[in-house]
Amino acid sequence: MGHPGRLLMVDELSRGERCVCELATLVGSEMPTVSRHLAVLKSAGIVSDEKRGAQVFYRLMTPCVMNFFKCVASVREKLPK
């Protein structure tokens, strides 16, 4: 998850499944780039995919990963301003 685009995709997938085309629009990248990021997340066991016709849909498989976002937010709140 060490890439801002991956973080954005994981956050979006926490709201429900999305196709690669939707995620590409969200992060402002080409579909092959987004597919490579999703392959990294899939190999880490964070997301799963399902092909439907010509489209591939992804869903979050590890909802506890969202605890990471809460942890980062709490750390940021404690930083001096």
C-alpha positions as CSV (number, residue, x, y, z in Angstrom):
1,M,0.0,0.0,0.0
2,G,3.1,2.2,-0.2
3,H,1.7,4.2,-3.2
4,P,-0.8,7.1,-2.9
5,G,-2.9,5.6,-5.7
6,R,-3.2,2.3,-3.9
7,L,-4.2,3.9,-0.7
8,L,-6.9,5.8,-2.6
9,M,-8.1,2.6,-4.3
10,V,-8.3,0.7,-1.0
11,D,-10.2,3.5,0.6
12,E,-12.7,3.5,-2.3
13,L,-13.0,-0.3,-2.2
14,S,-14.0,0.0,1.5
15,R,-17.3,1.4,0.2
16,G,-17.9,-1.5,-2.2
17,E,-16.7,-3.2,-5.3
18,R,-15.5,-1.3,-8.3
19,C,-14.4,-2.1,-11.8
20,V,-10.9,-1.2,-13.0
21,C,-12.3,1.6,-15.2
22,E,-14.0,3.3,-12.2
23,L,-10.8,3.1,-10.2
24,A,-8.7,4.4,-13.1
25,T,-11.0,7.5,-13.3
26,L,-10.8,8.0,-9.5
27,V,-7.0,8.0,-9.4
28,G,-6.5,9.7,-12.7
29,S,-4.3,6.9,-14.2
30,E,-4.5,4.7,-17.2
31,M,-6.2,1.3,-16.7
32,P,-3.0,-0.8,-17.2
33,T,-1.3,1.2,-14.4
34,V,-4.3,0.7,-12.1
35,S,-4.4,-3.0,-13.0
36,R,-0.7,-3.3,-11.9
37,H,-1.4,-1.6,-8.6
38,L,-4.4,-3.9,-8.1
39,A,-2.2,-6.9,-8.9
40,V,0.1,-5.9,-6.0
41,L,-2.9,-5.5,-3.7
42,K,-4.2,-8.8,-4.8
43,S,-0.9,-10.6,-4.2
44,A,-0.8,-9.1,-0.7
45,G,-4.3,-10.6,0.0
46,I,-5.9,-7.2,0.4
47,V,-8.3,-7.3,-2.6
48,S,-9.9,-10.0,-4.8
49,D,-11.1,-9.8,-8.3
50,E,-13.9,-11.2,-10.4
51,K,-14.1,-11.0,-14.2
52,R,-17.5,-10.2,-15.6
53,G,-17.5,-10.1,-19.4
54,A,-14.8,-7.7,-20.5
55,Q,-14.6,-6.0,-17.1
56,V,-12.8,-6.9,-13.9
57,F,-14.3,-6.0,-10.5
58,Y,-12.3,-5.7,-7.3
59,R,-13.5,-5.9,-3.7
60,L,-11.7,-5.4,-0.4
61,M,-10.9,-8.8,1.2
62,T,-9.2,-7.5,4.3
63,P,-11.5,-4.9,5.9
64,C,-9.2,-4.6,8.9
65,V,-6.8,-2.8,6.6
66,M,-9.0,0.2,7.2
67,N,-7.7,0.3,10.8
68,F,-4.5,1.5,9.2
69,F,-6.2,4.6,7.9
70,K,-7.7,5.3,11.4
71,C,-4.2,4.8,12.9
72,V,-2.6,7.3,10.5
73,A,-5.4,9.8,11.1
74,S,-4.9,9.6,14.9
75,V,-1.1,10.1,14.5
76,R,-1.7,13.1,12.2
77,E,-4.0,14.7,14.8
78,K,-1.3,14.5,17.4
79,L,1.3,16.2,15.3
80,P,2.2,19.8,16.1
81,K,0.5,22.3,13.8
